[in-house]
């Protein structure tokens, strides 16, 4: 089975690197699926998005990714996020509390809207309804 090299990096650390059979990410242009041999492209990750990496062994690595870019080249896929958390590392109760705080803020508070999107993507990545 064909694979591609994937590197997922956040500002604070390398999140994951390895072989995958597919990457699914939501960009500002829509959801994108990348398979081996995909044409080169550069996409901006959608705010509050979830990235799914289908690892070569068939398991899915689900990551809440906030801000950044996805780059597809002949060498593979690079995902450069402002912040990112693997689903198994997400504290669901903390994410729910962050969502409650953000939703109780003023509707025109841009920081609260961004916090709500981050909390929602963390909950989706963890398999919880937002």
N, CA, C and O atoms as CSV, one atom per row, in Angstrom:
chain,resi,resn,atom,element,x,y,z
A,1,UNK,N,N,0.848,-1.180,0.000
A,1,UNK,CA,C,0.000,0.000,0.000
A,1,UNK,C,C,0.895,1.244,0.000
A,1,UNK,O,O,1.869,1.327,0.748
A,2,UNK,N,N,0.547,2.191,-0.840
A,2,UNK,CA,C,1.317,3.423,-0.935
A,2,UNK,C,C,1.112,4.284,0.310
A,2,UNK,O,O,0.019,4.324,0.875
A,3,UNK,N,N,2.159,4.960,0.724
A,3,UNK,CA,C,2.084,5.841,1.882
A,3,UNK,C,C,2.706,7.181,1.545
A,3,UNK,O,O,3.359,7.346,0.514
A,4,UNK,N,N,2.491,8.124,2.427
A,4,UNK,CA,C,3.138,9.426,2.307
A,4,UNK,C,C,3.707,9.815,3.656
A,4,UNK,O,O,3.204,9.402,4.702
A,5,UNK,N,N,4.751,10.608,3.620
A,5,UNK,CA,C,5.393,11.083,4.844
A,5,UNK,C,C,4.605,12.290,5.353
A,5,UNK,O,O,4.348,13.232,4.603
A,6,UNK,N,N,4.225,12.256,6.622
A,6,UNK,CA,C,3.446,13.345,7.202
A,6,UNK,C,C,4.196,13.910,8.405
A,6,UNK,O,O,4.733,13.167,9.228
A,7,UNK,N,N,4.220,15.216,8.487
A,7,UNK,CA,C,4.827,15.921,9.611
A,7,UNK,C,C,3.803,16.924,10.126
A,7,UNK,O,O,3.338,17.779,9.373
A,8,UNK,N,N,3.450,16.826,11.401
A,8,UNK,CA,C,2.513,17.750,12.038
A,8,UNK,C,C,3.263,18.489,13.135
A,8,UNK,O,O,3.707,17.892,14.116
A,9,UNK,N,N,3.394,19.793,12.951
A,9,UNK,CA,C,4.182,20.609,13.865
A,9,UNK,C,C,3.341,21.788,14.341
A,9,UNK,O,O,2.663,22.445,13.550
A,10,UNK,N,N,3.398,22.044,15.647
A,10,UNK,CA,C,2.784,23.249,16.220
A,10,UNK,C,C,3.919,24.175,16.646
A,10,UNK,O,O,5.079,23.766,16.699
A,11,UNK,N,N,3.582,25.396,16.943
A,11,UNK,CA,C,4.595,26.374,17.334
A,11,UNK,C,C,5.426,25.861,18.508
A,11,UNK,O,O,6.645,26.031,18.535
A,12,UNK,N,N,4.762,25.234,19.474
A,12,UNK,CA,C,5.454,24.843,20.701
A,12,UNK,C,C,6.180,23.497,20.628
A,12,UNK,O,O,7.066,23.233,21.441
A,13,UNK,N,N,5.810,22.625,19.643
A,13,UNK,CA,C,6.463,21.310,19.587
A,13,UNK,C,C,6.069,20.543,18.338
A,13,UNK,O,O,5.099,20.883,17.661
A,14,UNK,N,N,6.846,19.491,18.040
A,14,UNK,CA,C,6.461,18.552,16.987
A,14,UNK,C,C,5.397,17.646,17.589
A,14,UNK,O,O,5.602,17.055,18.649
A,15,UNK,N,N,4.268,17.539,16.915
A,15,UNK,CA,C,3.151,16.748,17.413
A,15,UNK,C,C,3.275,15.296,16.954
A,15,UNK,O,O,3.136,14.371,17.755
A,16,UNK,N,N,3.538,15.101,15.654
A,16,UNK,CA,C,3.621,13.741,15.123
A,16,UNK,C,C,4.355,13.759,13.797
A,16,UNK,O,O,4.275,14.726,13.039
A,17,UNK,N,N,5.071,12.677,13.527
A,17,UNK,CA,C,5.748,12.507,12.253
A,17,UNK,C,C,5.757,11.024,11.920
A,17,UNK,O,O,6.033,10.197,12.788
A,18,UNK,N,N,5.457,10.679,10.672
A,18,UNK,CA,C,5.485,9.282,10.289
A,18,UNK,C,C,4.818,9.024,8.952
A,18,UNK,O,O,4.491,9.952,8.211
A,19,UNK,N,N,4.623,7.746,8.658
A,19,UNK,CA,C,4.002,7.308,7.418
A,19,UNK,C,C,2.482,7.240,7.593
A,19,UNK,O,O,1.983,6.807,8.632
A,20,UNK,N,N,1.764,7.671,6.566
A,20,UNK,CA,C,0.307,7.626,6.588
A,20,UNK,C,C,-0.204,7.252,5.209
A,20,UNK,O,O,0.494,7.412,4.208
A,21,UNK,N,N,-1.426,6.755,5.169
A,21,UNK,CA,C,-2.044,6.431,3.885
A,21,UNK,C,C,-2.974,7.539,3.413
A,21,UNK,O,O,-3.340,7.589,2.238
A,22,UNK,N,N,-3.363,8.445,4.344
A,22,UNK,CA,C,-4.289,9.517,3.988
A,22,UNK,C,C,-4.268,10.599,5.065
A,22,UNK,O,O,-4.050,10.316,6.243
A,23,UNK,N,N,-4.496,11.831,4.644
A,23,UNK,CA,C,-4.657,12.961,5.565
A,23,UNK,C,C,-5.936,13.682,5.177
A,23,UNK,O,O,-6.173,13.959,4.002
A,24,UNK,N,N,-6.762,13.987,6.181
A,24,UNK,CA,C,-7.996,14.738,5.952
A,24,UNK,C,C,-7.928,15.995,6.815
A,24,UNK,O,O,-7.686,15.920,8.020
A,25,UNK,N,N,-8.141,17.141,6.190
A,25,UNK,CA,C,-8.087,18.407,6.931
A,25,UNK,C,C,-9.106,19.371,6.350
A,25,UNK,O,O,-9.407,19.338,5.157
A,26,UNK,N,N,-9.628,20.225,7.210
A,26,UNK,CA,C,-10.538,21.275,6.752
A,26,UNK,C,C,-9.703,22.534,6.536
A,26,UNK,O,O,-9.024,23.017,7.442
A,27,UNK,N,N,-9.772,23.052,5.309
A,27,UNK,CA,C,-9.094,24.299,4.984
A,27,UNK,C,C,-10.144,25.390,4.806
A,27,UNK,O,O,-11.346,25.128,4.864
A,28,UNK,N,N,-9.681,26.596,4.592
A,28,UNK,CA,C,-10.616,27.703,4.368
A,28,UNK,C,C,-11.382,27.516,3.057
A,28,UNK,O,O,-12.403,28.170,2.844
A,29,UNK,N,N,-10.904,26.635,2.177
A,29,UNK,CA,C,-11.575,26.355,0.902
A,29,UNK,C,C,-12.479,25.126,0.976
A,29,UNK,O,O,-13.180,24.814,0.013
A,30,UNK,N,N,-12.468,24.423,2.120
A,30,UNK,CA,C,-13.293,23.233,2.283
A,30,UNK,C,C,-12.465,22.058,2.778
A,30,UNK,O,O,-11.257,22.175,2.984
A,31,UNK,N,N,-13.135,20.920,2.967
A,31,UNK,CA,C,-12.443,19.737,3.456
A,31,UNK,C,C,-11.613,19.125,2.339
A,31,UNK,O,O,-12.023,19.086,1.179
A,32,UNK,N,N,-10.439,18.650,2.720
A,32,UNK,CA,C,-9.476,18.156,1.750
A,32,UNK,C,C,-8.967,16.791,2.179
A,32,UNK,O,O,-8.587,16.603,3.335
A,33,UNK,N,N,-8.957,15.848,1.266
A,33,UNK,CA,C,-8.370,14.540,1.514
A,33,UNK,C,C,-7.124,14.397,0.663
A,33,UNK,O,O,-7.155,14.655,-0.540
A,34,UNK,N,N,-6.031,13.989,1.281
A,34,UNK,CA,C,-4.757,13.862,0.573
A,34,UNK,C,C,-4.325,12.406,0.604
A,34,UNK,O,O,-4.168,11.815,1.672
A,35,UNK,N,N,-4.133,11.837,-0.578
A,35,UNK,CA,C,-3.639,10.476,-0.741
A,35,UNK,C,C,-2.249,10.534,-1.358
A,35,UNK,O,O,-1.863,11.569,-1.900
A,36,UNK,N,N,-1.485,9.440,-1.287
A,36,UNK,CA,C,-0.174,9.430,-1.954
A,36,UNK,C,C,-0.318,9.807,-3.427
A,36,UNK,O,O,-1.248,9.357,-4.097
A,37,UNK,N,N,0.598,10.629,-3.929
A,37,UNK,CA,C,0.564,11.072,-5.316
A,37,UNK,C,C,-0.280,12.309,-5.552
A,37,UNK,O,O,-0.451,12.727,-6.698
A,38,UNK,N,N,-0.812,12.906,-4.490
A,38,UNK,CA,C,-1.644,14.114,-4.618
A,38,UNK,C,C,-0.825,15.250,-5.236
A,38,UNK,O,O,0.377,15.357,-4.992
A,39,UNK,N,N,-1.466,16.076,-6.017
A,39,UNK,CA,C,-0.806,17.239,-6.612
A,39,UNK,C,C,-0.348,18.204,-5.514
A,39,UNK,O,O,-1.012,18.331,-4.486
A,40,UNK,N,N,0.773,18.878,-5.727
A,40,UNK,CA,C,1.242,19.852,-4.738
A,40,UNK,C,C,0.203,20.957,-4.519
A,40,UNK,O,O,-0.470,21.396,-5.452
A,41,UNK,N,N,0.094,21.389,-3.268
A,41,UNK,CA,C,-0.801,22.499,-2.943
A,41,UNK,C,C,-0.428,23.087,-1.593
A,41,UNK,O,O,0.301,22.484,-0.806
A,42,UNK,N,N,-0.946,24.270,-1.352
A,42,UNK,CA,C,-0.793,24.941,-0.065
A,42,UNK,C,C,-2.176,25.416,0.342
A,42,UNK,O,O,-2.844,26.111,-0.423
A,43,UNK,N,N,-2.615,25.045,1.550
A,43,UNK,CA,C,-3.928,25.440,2.023
A,43,UNK,C,C,-3.857,26.008,3.428
A,43,UNK,O,O,-3.038,25.578,4.241
A,44,UNK,N,N,-4.706,26.962,3.706
A,44,UNK,CA,C,-4.807,27.536,5.047
A,44,UNK,C,C,-5.799,26.708,5.850
A,44,UNK,O,O,-6.927,26.484,5.411
A,45,UNK,N,N,-5.374,26.250,7.038
A,45,UNK,CA,C,-6.277,25.474,7.889
A,45,UNK,C,C,-7.427,26.360,8.351
A,45,UNK,O,O,-7.227,27.522,8.704
A,46,UNK,N,N,-8.622,25.802,8.344
A,46,UNK,CA,C,-9.799,26.532,8.805
A,46,UNK,C,C,-9.717,26.715,10.314
A,46,UNK,O,O,-9.183,25.855,11.014
A,47,UNK,N,N,-10.242,27.826,10.821
A,47,UNK,CA,C,-10.236,28.044,12.275
A,47,UNK,C,C,-10.985,26.925,12.992
A,47,UNK,O,O,-12.063,26.512,12.563
A,48,UNK,N,N,-10.415,26.447,14.069
A,48,UNK,CA,C,-11.079,25.426,14.869
A,48,UNK,C,C,-11.259,24.112,14.154
A,48,UNK,O,O,-12.287,23.454,14.315
A,49,UNK,N,N,-10.282,23.719,13.368
A,49,UNK,CA,C,-10.415,22.509,12.570
A,49,UNK,C,C,-9.886,21.251,13.230
A,49,UNK,O,O,-9.194,21.295,14.247
A,50,UNK,N,N,-10.232,20.138,12.626
A,50,UNK,CA,C,-9.757,18.833,13.057
A,50,UNK,C,C,-9.014,18.213,11.884
A,50,UNK,O,O,-9.497,18.234,10.752
A,51,UNK,N,N,-7.841,17.663,12.160
A,51,UNK,CA,C,-7.046,16.968,11.147
A,51,UNK,C,C,-7.039,15.486,11.505
A,51,UNK,O,O,-6.791,15.119,12.654
A,52,UNK,N,N,-7.312,14.642,10.518
A,52,UNK,CA,C,-7.264,13.196,10.721
A,52,UNK,C,C,-6.150,12.627,9.850
A,52,UNK,O,O,-6.110,12.850,8.640
A,53,UNK,N,N,-5.253,11.893,10.488
A,53,UNK,CA,C,-4.151,11.248,9.779
A,53,UNK,C,C,-4.391,9.745,9.876
A,53,UNK,O,O,-4.376,9.179,10.969
A,54,UNK,N,N,-4.612,9.102,8.738
A,54,UNK,CA,C,-4.780,7.651,8.713
A,54,UNK,C,C,-3.380,7.055,8.654
A,54,UNK,O,O,-2.734,7.046,7.606
A,55,UNK,N,N,-2.927,6.558,9.797
A,55,UNK,CA,C,-1.580,6.025,9.944
A,55,UNK,C,C,-1.465,4.736,9.133
A,55,UNK,O,O,-2.460,4.054,8.889
A,56,UNK,N,N,-0.250,4.414,8.724
A,56,UNK,CA,C,-0.013,3.267,7.846
A,56,UNK,C,C,-0.580,1.959,8.398
A,56,UNK,O,O,-0.893,1.058,7.620
A,57,UNK,N,N,-0.722,1.830,9.730
A,57,UNK,CA,C,-1.269,0.593,10.306
A,57,UNK,C,C,-2.796,0.572,10.321
A,57,UNK,O,O,-3.394,-0.380,10.823
A,58,UNK,N,N,-3.444,1.627,9.767
A,58,UNK,CA,C,-4.898,1.669,9.676
A,58,UNK,C,C,-5.576,2.468,10.775
A,58,UNK,O,O,-6.764,2.771,10.670
A,59,UNK,N,N,-4.852,2.812,11.820
A,59,UNK,CA,C,-5.423,3.623,12.902
A,59,UNK,C,C,-5.535,5.079,12.466
A,59,UNK,O,O,-4.767,5.540,11.622
A,60,UNK,N,N,-6.492,5.801,13.042
A,60,UNK,CA,C,-6.640,7.231,12.785
A,60,UNK,C,C,-6.061,8.021,13.947
A,60,UNK,O,O,-6.381,7.768,15.109
A,61,UNK,N,N,-5.211,8.974,13.623
A,61,UNK,CA,C,-4.696,9.931,14.592
A,61,UNK,C,C,-5.507,11.206,14.379
A,61,UNK,O,O,-5.420,11.828,13.321
A,62,UNK,N,N,-6.290,11.595,15.377
A,62,UNK,CA,C,-7.168,12.757,15.259
A,62,UNK,C,C,-6.575,13.883,16.092
A,62,UNK,O,O,-6.213,13.694,17.253
A,63,UNK,N,N,-6.483,15.065,15.475
A,63,UNK,CA,C,-5.818,16.200,16.099
A,63,UNK,C,C,-6.684,17.446,15.958
A,63,UNK,O,O,-7.199,17.729,14.877
A,64,UNK,N,N,-6.845,18.190,17.053
A,64,UNK,CA,C,-7.477,19.508,16.993
A,64,UNK,C,C,-6.366,20.488,16.608
A,64,UNK,O,O,-5.396,20.651,17.348
A,65,UNK,N,N,-6.509,21.131,15.467
A,65,UNK,CA,C,-5.479,22.048,14.968
A,65,UNK,C,C,-6.089,23.432,14.790
A,65,UNK,O,O,-7.178,23.577,14.235
A,66,UNK,N,N,-5.381,24.437,15.263
A,66,UNK,CA,C,-5.882,25.809,15.237
A,66,UNK,C,C,-4.899,26.704,14.492
A,66,UNK,O,O,-3.747,26.857,14.898
A,67,UNK,N,N,-5.366,27.284,13.410
A,67,UNK,CA,C,-4.536,28.195,12.631
A,67,UNK,C,C,-3.388,27.477,11.961
A,67,UNK,O,O,-2.958,26.422,12.427
A,68,UNK,N,N,-2.894,28.024,10.890
A,68,UNK,CA,C,-1.736,27.458,10.230
A,68,UNK,C,C,-2.033,27.017,8.806
A,68,UNK,O,O,-3.012,27.435,8.187
A,69,UNK,N,N,-1.146,26.152,8.307
A,69,UNK,CA,C,-1.178,25.774,6.906
A,69,UNK,C,C,-0.944,24.288,6.715
A,69,UNK,O,O,-0.368,23.618,7.572
A,70,UNK,N,N,-1.399,23.786,5.581
A,70,UNK,CA,C,-1.144,22.424,5.149
A,70,UNK,C,C,-0.440,22.534,3.804
A,70,UNK,O,O,-0.915,23.218,2.898
A,71,UNK,N,N,0.691,21.859,3.683
A,71,UNK,CA,C,1.469,21.889,2.452
A,71,UNK,C,C,1.639,20.467,1.933
A,71,UNK,O,O,2.053,19.571,2.669
A,72,UNK,N,N,1.317,20.273,0.663
A,72,UNK,CA,C,1.498,18.973,0.026
A,72,UNK,C,C,2.566,19.139,-1.043
A,72,UNK,O,O,2.439,19.978,-1.935
A,73,UNK,N,N,3.627,18.327,-0.948
A,73,UNK,CA,C,4.703,18.328,-1.942
A,73,UNK,C,C,4.964,16.891,-2.370
A,73,UNK,O,O,4.314,15.965,-1.886
A,74,UNK,N,N,5.901,16.710,-3.265
A,74,UNK,CA,C,6.287,15.355,-3.675
A,74,UNK,C,C,6.847,14.565,-2.497
A,74,UNK,O,O,6.762,13.337,-2.481
A,75,UNK,N,N,7.421,15.260,-1.504
A,75,UNK,CA,C,8.007,14.594,-0.342
A,75,UNK,C,C,6.977,14.171,0.691
A,75,UNK,O,O,7.265,13.309,1.521
A,76,UNK,N,N,5.782,14.755,0.665
A,76,UNK,CA,C,4.754,14.384,1.621
A,76,UNK,C,C,3.898,15.570,2.040
A,76,UNK,O,O,3.744,16.537,1.294
A,77,UNK,N,N,3.343,15.481,3.247
A,77,UNK,CA,C,2.430,16.495,3.773
A,77,UNK,C,C,3.035,17.106,5.029
A,77,UNK,O,O,3.464,16.393,5.936
A,78,UNK,N,N,3.063,18.430,5.070
A,78,UNK,CA,C,3.477,19.154,6.274
A,78,UNK,C,C,2.288,19.959,6.764
A,78,UNK,O,O,1.661,20.693,6.000
A,79,UNK,N,N,1.986,19.814,8.037
A,79,UNK,CA,C,0.919,20.587,8.651
A,79,UNK,C,C,1.570,21.447,9.707
A,79,UNK,O,O,2.140,20.937,10.672
A,80,UNK,N,N,1.486,22.749,9.526
A,80,UNK,CA,C,2.104,23.708,10.429
A,80,UNK,C,C,0.990,24.475,11.117
A,80,UNK,O,O,0.365,25.344,10.509
A,81,UNK,N,N,0.736,24.161,12.381
A,81,UNK,CA,C,-0.379,24.754,13.115
A,81,UNK,C,C,0.129,25.701,14.193
A,81,UNK,O,O,1.228,25.533,14.721
A,82,UNK,N,N,-0.694,26.707,14.511
A,82,UNK,CA,C,-0.356,27.582,15.634
A,82,UNK,C,C,-0.385,26.780,16.928
A,82,UNK,O,O,0.547,26.850,17.729
A,83,UNK,N,N,-1.453,26.022,17.130
A,83,UNK,CA,C,-1.548,25.096,18.266
A,83,UNK,C,C,-2.205,23.823,17.766
A,83,UNK,O,O,-2.989,23.842,16.817
A,84,UNK,N,N,-1.874,22.716,18.417
A,84,UNK,CA,C,-2.469,21.427,18.042
A,84,UNK,C,C,-2.416,20.485,19.231
A,84,UNK,O,O,-1.473,20.505,20.022
A,85,UNK,N,N,-3.456,19.653,19.343
A,85,UNK,CA,C,-3.531,18.654,20.409
A,85,UNK,C,C,-4.042,17.345,19.845
A,85,UNK,O,O,-5.052,17.320,19.141
A,86,UNK,N,N,-3.352,16.258,20.150
A,86,UNK,CA,C,-3.820,14.931,19.771
A,86,UNK,C,C,-5.035,14.607,20.629
A,86,UNK,O,O,-5.071,14.948,21.812
A,87,UNK,N,N,-6.024,13.952,20.043
A,87,UNK,CA,C,-7.291,13.690,20.727
A,87,UNK,C,C,-7.108,13.003,22.075
A,87,UNK,O,O,-7.835,13.304,23.021
A,88,UNK,N,N,-6.158,12.094,22.177
A,88,UNK,CA,C,-5.952,11.368,23.439
A,88,UNK,C,C,-5.353,12.247,24.532
A,88,UNK,O,O,-5.365,11.864,25.702
A,89,UNK,N,N,-4.833,13.411,24.175
A,89,UNK,CA,C,-4.246,14.339,25.156
A,89,UNK,C,C,-5.218,15.422,25.603
A,89,UNK,O,O,-4.886,16.232,26.468
A,90,UNK,N,N,-6.410,15.445,25.025
A,90,UNK,CA,C,-7.374,16.512,25.306
A,90,UNK,C,C,-8.118,16.218,26.597
A,90,UNK,O,O,-8.650,15.123,26.784
A,91,UNK,N,N,-8.153,17.199,27.483
A,91,UNK,CA,C,-8.938,17.134,28.712
A,91,UNK,C,C,-10.351,17.595,28.357
A,91,UNK,O,O,-10.599,18.792,28.212
A,92,UNK,N,N,-11.264,16.655,28.220
A,92,UNK,CA,C,-12.617,16.940,27.747
A,92,UNK,C,C,-13.345,17.902,28.685
A,92,UNK,O,O,-13.989,18.842,28.218
A,93,UNK,N,N,-13.255,17.688,29.977
A,93,UNK,CA,C,-13.950,18.581,30.920
A,93,UNK,C,C,-13.409,20.003,30.836
A,93,UNK,O,O,-14.170,20.968,30.912
A,94,UNK,N,N,-12.113,20.128,30.682
A,94,UNK,CA,C,-11.512,21.462,30.542
A,94,UNK,C,C,-11.989,22.126,29.244
A,94,UNK,O,O,-12.259,23.327,29.227
A,95,UNK,N,N,-12.093,21.356,28.171
A,95,UNK,CA,C,-12.581,21.901,26.901
A,95,UNK,C,C,-14.042,22.323,27.017
A,95,UNK,O,O,-14.434,23.364,26.491
A,96,UNK,N,N,-14.852,21.512,27.709
A,96,UNK,CA,C,-16.261,21.889,27.908
A,96,UNK,C,C,-16.383,23.180,28.711
A,96,UNK,O,O,-17.198,24.045,28.390
A,97,UNK,N,N,-15.573,23.303,29.751
A,97,UNK,CA,C,-15.591,24.520,30.572
A,97,UNK,C,C,-15.154,25.733,29.747
A,97,UNK,O,O,-15.739,26.809,29.872
A,98,UNK,N,N,-14.138,25.569,28.912
A,98,UNK,CA,C,-13.691,26.670,28.049
A,98,UNK,C,C,-14.801,27.074,27.081
A,98,UNK,O,O,-14.988,28.261,26.811
A,99,UNK,N,N,-15.532,26.103,26.563
A,99,UNK,CA,C,-16.648,26.397,25.668
A,99,UNK,C,C,-17.756,27.144,26.409
A,99,UNK,O,O,-18.315,28.103,25.877
A,100,UNK,N,N,-18.079,26.717,27.624
A,100,UNK,CA,C,-19.102,27.417,28.415
A,100,UNK,C,C,-18.701,28.874,28.664
A,100,UNK,O,O,-19.517,29.781,28.505
A,101,UNK,N,N,-17.451,29.092,29.052
A,101,UNK,CA,C,-16.979,30.467,29.299
A,101,UNK,C,C,-17.057,31.306,28.027
A,101,UNK,O,O,-17.500,32.454,28.058
A,102,UNK,N,N,-16.623,30.724,26.911
A,102,UNK,CA,C,-16.620,31.470,25.652
A,102,UNK,C,C,-18.037,31.798,25.206
A,102,UNK,O,O,-18.294,32.895,24.711
A,103,UNK,N,N,-18.958,30.854,25.376
A,103,UNK,CA,C,-20.339,31.088,24.954
A,103,UNK,C,C,-21.050,32.110,25.825
A,103,UNK,O,O,-22.003,32.747,25.374
A,104,UNK,N,N,-20.606,32.277,27.060
A,104,UNK,CA,C,-21.254,33.256,27.938
A,104,UNK,C,C,-20.704,34.669,27.740
A,104,UNK,O,O,-21.226,35.622,28.317
A,105,UNK,N,N,-19.659,34.808,26.933
A,105,UNK,CA,C,-19.081,36.130,26.661
A,105,UNK,C,C,-19.955,36.870,25.651
A,105,UNK,O,O,-20.867,36.293,25.058
A,106,UNK,N,N,-19.667,38.125,25.473
A,106,UNK,CA,C,-20.399,38.971,24.528
A,106,UNK,C,C,-20.294,38.408,23.111
A,106,UNK,O,O,-19.251,37.886,22.719
A,107,UNK,N,N,-21.385,38.517,22.347
A,107,UNK,CA,C,-21.423,37.990,20.977
A,107,UNK,C,C,-20.433,38.672,20.046
A,107,UNK,O,O,-20.015,38.077,19.053
A,108,UNK,N,N,-20.051,39.908,20.347
A,108,UNK,CA,C,-19.129,40.622,19.459
A,108,UNK,C,C,-17.679,40.558,19.958
A,108,UNK,O,O,-16.834,41.309,19.471
A,109,UNK,N,N,-17.382,39.695,20.900
A,109,UNK,CA,C,-16.039,39.518,21.430
A,109,UNK,C,C,-15.281,38.517,20.552
A,109,UNK,O,O,-15.508,37.311,20.643
A,110,UNK,N,N,-14.383,39.022,19.706
A,110,UNK,CA,C,-13.638,38.168,18.770
A,110,UNK,C,C,-12.796,37.118,19.492
A,110,UNK,O,O,-12.688,35.985,19.022
A,111,UNK,N,N,-12.200,37.479,20.627
A,111,UNK,CA,C,-11.392,36.515,21.381
A,111,UNK,C,C,-12.263,35.369,21.898
A,111,UNK,O,O,-11.841,34.213,21.893
A,112,UNK,N,N,-13.466,35.692,22.339
A,112,UNK,CA,C,-14.375,34.661,22.835
A,112,UNK,C,C,-14.829,33.751,21.702
A,112,UNK,O,O,-14.952,32.541,21.890
A,113,UNK,N,N,-15.081,34.323,20.524
A,113,UNK,CA,C,-15.464,33.509,19.375
A,113,UNK,C,C,-14.340,32.553,18.985
A,113,UNK,O,O,-14.596,31.388,18.678
A,114,UNK,N,N,-13.101,33.037,18.994
A,114,UNK,CA,C,-11.952,32.183,18.676
A,114,UNK,C,C,-11.793,31.101,19.735
A,114,UNK,O,O,-11.489,29.955,19.402
A,115,UNK,N,N,-11.993,31.444,21.003
A,115,UNK,CA,C,-11.891,30.458,22.086
A,115,UNK,C,C,-12.980,29.394,21.939
A,115,UNK,O,O,-12.735,28.214,22.192
A,116,UNK,N,N,-14.173,29.809,21.534
A,116,UNK,CA,C,-15.254,28.846,21.333
A,116,UNK,C,C,-14.929,27.885,20.195
A,116,UNK,O,O,-15.179,26.685,20.310
A,117,UNK,N,N,-14.372,28.402,19.091
A,117,UNK,CA,C,-13.984,27.528,17.969
A,117,UNK,C,C,-12.910,26.535,18.399
A,117,UNK,O,O,-12.964,25.365,18.023
A,118,UNK,N,N,-11.934,26.992,19.187
A,118,UNK,CA,C,-10.880,26.085,19.664
A,118,UNK,C,C,-11.469,24.999,20.557
A,118,UNK,O,O,-11.130,23.824,20.413
A,119,UNK,N,N,-12.343,25.384,21.472
A,119,UNK,CA,C,-12.955,24.412,22.385
A,119,UNK,C,C,-13.812,23.410,21.609
A,119,UNK,O,O,-13.784,22.216,21.904
A,120,UNK,N,N,-14.564,23.882,20.628
A,120,UNK,CA,C,-15.400,22.986,19.828
A,120,UNK,C,C,-14.550,21.993,19.049
A,120,UNK,O,O,-14.898,20.814,18.969
A,121,UNK,N,N,-13.447,22.447,18.476
A,121,UNK,CA,C,-12.603,21.519,17.717
A,121,UNK,C,C,-11.922,20.516,18.639
A,121,UNK,O,O,-11.726,19.362,18.258
A,122,UNK,N,N,-11.556,20.945,19.854
A,122,UNK,CA,C,-10.970,20.010,20.818
A,122,UNK,C,C,-11.981,18.932,21.179
A,122,UNK,O,O,-11.630,17.757,21.282
A,123,UNK,N,N,-13.238,19.329,21.372
A,123,UNK,CA,C,-14.277,18.353,21.707
A,123,UNK,C,C,-14.553,17.415,20.527
A,123,UNK,O,O,-14.716,16.211,20.724
A,124,UNK,N,N,-14.606,17.955,19.298
A,124,UNK,CA,C,-14.803,17.084,18.115
A,124,UNK,C,C,-13.652,16.112,17.964
A,124,UNK,O,O,-13.874,14.934,17.683
A,125,UNK,N,N,-12.425,16.578,18.143
A,125,UNK,CA,C,-11.258,15.697,18.020
A,125,UNK,C,C,-11.292,14.590,19.061
A,125,UNK,O,O,-10.860,13.467,18.800
A,126,UNK,N,N,-11.806,14.909,20.239
A,126,UNK,CA,C,-11.884,13.918,21.321
A,126,UNK,C,C,-13.101,13.012,21.175
A,126,UNK,O,O,-13.310,12.125,22.003
A,127,UNK,N,N,-13.910,13.221,20.132
A,127,UNK,CA,C,-15.073,12.367,19.908
A,127,UNK,C,C,-16.272,12.749,20.742
A,127,UNK,O,O,-17.170,11.933,20.950
A,128,UNK,N,N,-16.302,13.985,21.225
A,128,UNK,CA,C,-17.407,14.486,22.046
A,128,UNK,C,C,-18.223,15.477,21.254
A,128,UNK,O,O,-17.675,16.214,20.435
A,129,UNK,N,N,-19.510,15.511,21.477
A,129,UNK,CA,C,-20.360,16.510,20.820
A,129,UNK,C,C,-20.061,17.874,21.429
A,129,UNK,O,O,-19.962,18.019,22.648
A,130,UNK,N,N,-19.922,18.860,20.569
A,130,UNK,CA,C,-19.603,20.214,21.047
A,130,UNK,C,C,-20.860,20.959,21.421
A,130,UNK,O,O,-20.790,22.113,21.844
